[in-house]
Amino acid sequence: MAAPAPTPSVGPRAALPDEPTVVEPDEGFPPPADFPPRQPDDFAPPAAPPPDPLAVHTEILQPGRGVALERRGLPEILAAAAQVRLSGRVEVASGGVLRRVFLDAGRPVYADSSAHGEDLSAWLAAEGYVARAALARARARADQIGASPEEVLMEAGYLQPDEVWRALHGHVVHRVLDLFGVEAGDAVVVQGGPRPLDPVDLGMHPGRLVLDGLRRKYGRLRLYRAFGTPAVVPTPLGQVRPDGLSLRTDEEAVLHHCDGRRTALEVARAARLNEVDTLAVLYGLAVLGLIEPPGGRRRAGALPPLDAGDLARAGAPRTADDLPGFPDLVASKLAEVQSADYFQVL
C-alpha cells in the first residue's frame, strides 16, 4: 500500500501573471486610531430652513378669503400688508355695516363706510365745517342725483374744496383707528381692484397706525386674550426696525426694557407706564415683528381631523330634544301659555 502524499504547507500563494493582485485587509488602511471620533450630529436630520417671511405674511392675509376677526384681527392684517406692500383693500363686515380701507403699496390711503354716520360728510359736520341741517338737505339731494353729499355741499357753496381736502386726512385716520374697536365680524383682503377717488397720503408708517389703534381701542381683557397677562416674559427678536417707523419715547422705553427675563409687569414699572398701555405696546411690537409673541398665543390654524374610529364609537351627539319626555314638556308648556293670560305666565 502506497504511503499518502504529504500535505502541502499553507502559506501565501503567489499570484498568477493574469490574476489581479489581492490586497490584504490590513494593507493600505490607516489604523483605527486615525479615524476621527463620531460626532452625535453626524447622522442628525438637517435643520429646517427658516420660514419665508413672504409666505408667513401671505398666510396671514389669505387674499380673497373671509376670516373672522377673532382669528385674524386688523393689526395683523395691516402689518402683513405693509410687509408685502399690498395694493388693494381690506373689507370688514360687522353689524350690517361694510367698512373698507384702501391700500397703496401697503399704506392706507383711504377709508369709507356704508353707514351714513361714518362717511366724509358726517365727519365734516362733526368737525364744524357744515351745519347738520344743511347736511340733511344735501343727503336728500345727493340721493336724487346720484352724487355724494360733499359734492352737493360744495356746489351749493357751503364748503370749499380746500376745507374738504384738509378734513380728509383726519377722516381717514379716524376711520382706520375706529376699525380696531370692531371685535365681531369678518374681514377679507382683496388684491388689486379699483382705486379710491380721493387717495390721501397720511404721512405715517402703517405700524404707527397699529400702535395707536391698539392703545386707543384695546382694553385690558382684550389684550389678555390677544397677547397675554402681565406675567408673560417678552423676548426681543433683534430685528431691524421697519423703515419709516418712529416710536414714541414710552414705546422706546418698553422695547429697551424687554430683555427676555423681565415680565410685562416689570417692564411696565421700568418704563413707568401703566399695565394696559404696556400690554398694548408689547402687542404692537409683537405684531410688527420686533419682539417674539408669547408661546401658545399665536393664531390657531385649522383643527386636526378626527379619528374615524373614535368618531364612530362616539356616535351622534344627543341634544335635549332627544331626551325622553322632552316633547311632552314642550307641548305642556305651550298649552299652558296659550290658555293663560299675561299675569299667569309671569
C-alpha positions in Angstrom: 0.0 0.0 0.0 1.4 3.3 -1.0 2.0 6.0 1.6 -0.3 9.1 1.4 1.1 12.1 -0.2 2.5 14.8 2.2 0.1 17.7 2.9 1.4 20.9 1.4 2.1 23.7 3.9 -0.4 26.5 3.9 1.1 29.9 3.1 0.7 32.9 0.9 0.2 32.0 -2.7 1.9 33.8 -5.5 -0.5 35.5 -8.0 -0.5 34.2 -11.5 0.6 36.6 -14.2 -3.0 37.1 -15.5 -4.6 37.3 -12.0 -5.2 40.6 -10.2 -3.2 41.1 -7.0 -5.3 40.7 -3.9 -4.7 43.3 -1.2 -4.7 42.0 2.3 -7.3 43.6 4.6 -4.8 45.4 6.7 -2.8 46.8 3.8 -3.2 50.4 2.8 -5.7 51.4 5.5 -4.9 53.6 8.5 -5.2 52.1 11.9 -8.5 52.6 13.8 -6.9 55.3 16.0 -6.5 57.6 12.9 -10.3 57.8 12.3 -11.9 60.9 13.9 -14.4 60.2 16.7 -18.0 60.0 15.6 -20.0 63.1 16.5 -23.6 62.9 17.8 -24.9 65.2 15.0 -23.2 63.2 12.2 -26.5 61.4 11.4 -28.9 64.1 12.6 -31.6 65.3 10.1 -30.8 68.6 8.5 -32.2 71.6 10.3 -35.4 73.0 8.9 -34.9 76.2 6.9 -36.3 79.4 8.4 -39.8 80.3 7.4 -40.1 82.5 4.4 -41.4 85.9 5.7 -43.3 86.5 2.5 -45.1 83.1 2.9 -45.9 83.9 6.5 -47.5 87.2 5.7 -49.4 85.7 2.7 -50.8 83.1 5.1 -52.0 85.9 7.4 -53.6 87.9 4.6 -55.2 85.0 2.7 -56.4 87.2 -0.1 -60.0 86.6 -1.2 -60.9 84.5 1.8 -63.1 85.9 4.6 -61.8 85.2 8.1 -63.5 86.0 11.4 -61.9 88.9 13.3 -61.5 86.7 16.3 -58.9 84.7 14.4 -57.2 87.4 12.4 -57.5 91.0 13.7 -56.9 94.2 11.9 -53.4 94.8 13.5 -52.1 91.6 11.9 -53.7 92.4 8.5 -52.2 96.0 8.3 -48.7 94.8 9.5 -48.6 91.9 6.9 -50.0 94.2 4.1 -47.2 96.7 4.8 -44.6 93.9 4.7 -45.7 92.6 1.3 -46.5 96.1 0.0 -50.1 95.0 -0.9 -52.2 97.3 -3.1 -55.9 96.6 -2.8 -58.3 97.0 0.1 -59.4 95.4 3.4 -63.2 94.9 3.8 -64.7 94.4 7.3 -68.3 93.4 7.6 -69.8 93.8 11.1 -73.3 94.6 12.4 -74.7 95.1 8.9 -72.1 97.8 8.0 -69.4 97.4 5.4 -66.2 99.3 6.2 -63.2 99.4 3.7 -59.6 100.5 4.0 -57.8 101.1 0.7 -54.1 100.3 0.5 -51.4 101.5 -1.9 -48.1 99.6 -1.6 -49.1 98.6 1.9 -50.0 102.1 3.2 -53.6 103.1 3.9 -54.7 105.9 1.6 -58.5 106.0 2.0 -61.3 104.6 4.2 -65.1 104.6 3.8 -68.2 103.1 5.3 -71.7 102.2 4.2 -73.1 103.9 7.3 -74.2 107.5 6.8 -72.9 108.4 10.2 -69.4 107.3 9.3 -68.9 108.9 5.9 -66.9 112.0 5.0 -69.8 114.4 5.1 -70.7 113.3 8.7 -67.1 113.9 9.6 -67.3 117.4 8.1 -70.4 118.1 10.2 -68.8 116.8 13.4 -65.8 119.0 12.8 -68.0 122.1 12.4 -67.5 122.7 8.7 -71.2 122.5 7.9 -74.5 122.6 9.8 -76.3 119.3 10.3 -79.5 120.8 8.8 -77.6 121.6 5.6 -76.1 118.2 5.6 -79.6 116.6 5.8 -80.8 118.5 2.8 -77.6 117.7 0.9 -78.1 114.0 1.6 -81.6 114.1 0.2 -80.4 115.9 -2.9 -77.5 113.6 -3.3 -79.8 110.5 -3.3 -81.8 112.1 -6.1 -78.9 112.9 -8.5 -76.6 110.1 -7.5 -73.8 112.2 -6.1 -72.0 112.4 -2.8 -73.3 114.8 -0.1 -70.0 116.7 0.0 -70.2 117.3 -3.8 -73.7 118.9 -3.3 -72.4 121.0 -0.4 -69.5 122.3 -2.5 -71.8 123.1 -5.4 -74.1 124.9 -3.1 -71.3 127.0 -1.6 -71.5 125.5 1.9 -68.0 124.0 1.6 -64.7 124.9 -0.1 -62.6 122.2 -1.8 -59.6 123.2 0.4 -61.7 122.6 3.5 -62.8 119.2 2.4 -59.2 118.2 1.4 -57.8 119.3 4.8 -60.6 117.3 6.6 -60.0 114.2 4.5 -56.7 113.3 6.3 -58.3 113.3 9.7 -61.3 111.4 8.5 -59.2 108.6 7.0 -57.1 108.3 10.2 -60.2 108.3 12.4 -61.9 105.6 10.3 -58.9 103.3 10.3 -58.4 103.7 14.1 -62.1 103.0 14.7 -61.8 99.6 13.0 -59.5 98.5 15.8 -62.5 98.6 18.1 -64.6 96.2 16.0 -64.4 92.8 17.6 -67.1 90.7 15.9 -67.4 90.3 12.1 -65.5 89.1 9.1 -62.5 90.6 7.2 -61.4 89.9 3.7 -58.3 91.1 1.9 -58.8 92.0 -1.8 -55.7 92.4 -4.1 -55.9 95.0 -6.8 -59.3 96.4 -7.8 -60.4 100.0 -8.3 -58.5 102.8 -6.7 -60.3 105.3 -4.5 -61.4 108.6 -6.0 -59.6 110.7 -3.3 -56.4 108.9 -2.1 -54.6 110.8 0.6 -51.0 110.4 1.9 -51.3 110.0 5.7 -47.6 110.7 6.2 -47.1 107.9 8.7 -46.0 104.3 8.7 -48.7 101.7 8.9 -47.0 100.4 12.1 -47.7 103.8 13.6 -51.4 103.2 13.0 -51.2 99.8 14.5 -49.6 101.1 17.7 -52.0 104.0 18.0 -55.1 101.8 17.3 -54.1 99.2 19.9 -53.5 101.8 22.6 -56.8 103.6 21.9 -59.2 100.8 21.2 -57.9 97.7 23.1 -58.9 97.2 26.7 -57.3 95.1 29.4 -59.2 91.9 28.9 -59.0 92.1 25.2 -55.2 92.4 25.5 -55.1 89.4 27.8 -56.8 87.4 25.0 -54.7 88.7 22.2 -51.3 88.9 23.8 -51.2 87.7 27.4 -51.3 88.7 31.0 -48.7 90.8 32.8 -46.9 87.6 33.8 -45.7 86.9 30.3 -42.0 87.4 29.5 -41.5 89.4 26.2 -38.3 88.5 24.3 -36.8 90.8 21.8 -36.1 89.4 18.3 -33.3 91.8 17.4 -35.0 92.5 14.0 -34.3 95.7 12.1 -37.0 98.3 12.6 -39.1 98.9 9.5 -38.1 101.9 7.5 -40.1 105.0 8.4 -41.4 103.6 11.7 -40.9 106.1 14.5 -41.6 105.0 18.1 -42.6 107.4 20.9 -40.4 107.8 24.0 -42.5 105.5 26.1 -42.6 102.9 23.4 -38.8 103.1 23.0 -38.6 102.5 26.8 -40.8 99.4 26.7 -38.7 98.0 23.8 -35.5 98.8 25.6 -36.5 97.0 28.8 -37.5 93.8 27.0 -34.6 91.5 27.8 -36.2 88.1 27.9 -36.1 87.9 31.7 -38.5 90.6 32.9 -42.2 90.1 32.9 -44.6 92.5 31.2 -45.4 94.0 34.7 -41.7 94.5 35.4 -41.3 96.2 32.0 -44.2 98.5 32.8 -42.6 99.5 36.1 -39.3 100.1 34.5 -40.8 102.1 31.7 -43.1 104.0 34.1 -46.3 103.0 32.2 -49.5 101.5 33.4 -50.3 97.9 32.7 -52.8 98.3 29.9 -50.6 100.7 27.9 -47.6 98.4 28.3 -49.5 95.4 27.1 -50.8 97.4 24.1 -47.3 98.5 23.2 -45.9 94.9 23.6 -48.7 93.5 21.4 -48.0 96.1 18.8 -44.3 95.4 18.8 -45.0 91.6 18.5 -47.3 92.3 15.5 -44.6 94.4 13.9 -42.0 91.6 14.5 -39.8 93.4 17.0 -40.5 91.0 19.9 -41.4 87.4 20.0 -45.1 86.6 20.6 -45.7 84.7 23.9 -45.7 80.9 23.5 -49.1 79.5 22.8 -50.6 82.8 21.9 -50.1 82.5 18.1 -53.2 82.4 15.9 -54.5 78.8 15.8 -54.8 77.2 12.4 -57.2 74.5 11.3 -58.1 71.8 13.8 -56.6 68.3 13.1 -59.1 65.8 11.5 -60.9 63.5 13.9 -60.0 59.8 14.1 -62.6 57.8 12.2 -62.7 55.0 14.8 -63.2 57.5 17.7 -65.9 59.3 15.8 -67.8 56.0 15.1 -67.6 55.0 18.8 -68.8 58.4 20.0 -71.9 58.4 17.8 -74.1 61.3 17.0 -74.4 64.0 19.7 -77.6 63.8 21.7 -79.4 67.0 22.2 -82.0 68.0 24.8 -84.9 67.4 22.4 -83.9 63.7 22.0 -84.2 63.1 25.8 -87.3 61.1 27.0 -90.2 63.3 27.9 -88.8 66.5 26.4 -91.5 66.7 23.6 -94.2 66.3 26.2 -92.7 69.0 28.4 -92.6 71.4 25.4 -96.2 70.6 24.5 -97.4 71.1 28.1 -95.6 74.5 28.3 -97.1 75.6 25.0 -100.6 74.7 26.1 -100.1 76.5 29.4 -99.0 79.7 27.7 -101.9 79.5 25.2 -104.5 79.0 27.9 -103.2 81.6 30.4 -103.2 85.3 30.4 -100.2 87.7 30.8 -100.1 87.7 34.6 -100.4 83.9 34.9 -97.4 83.4 32.6 -95.3 85.7 34.8 
